[in-house]
């Protein structure tokens, strides 16, 4: 899960998603617009797949004029680890 800042200009998030889906190891892409500014889009980008070529993901985003602010979540291994929602006071 990536926190990304992209200029409002082209390419569209549809084009970025399609380009990301072509990166080696990527099976699925989800792009959510969190905020729209005068010149930028704040995005959450989730890429899923086996053995993702992170440098390829980075290259696609850089070609779109985007910058990765942070990597907010990484999941690896043979099974999914359920993380408790600590914000609910449980």
Buried (B, 14 or more C-beta within 10 A) or exposed (E): BBBBBBBEEEBEBEEBBEBBBEBEBBEEBEBEEEEEEEEBBBBBBEBEBEEBBBEBBBEBBEEBBBEBEEEEEEEEEEEEEEEEEEEEEE
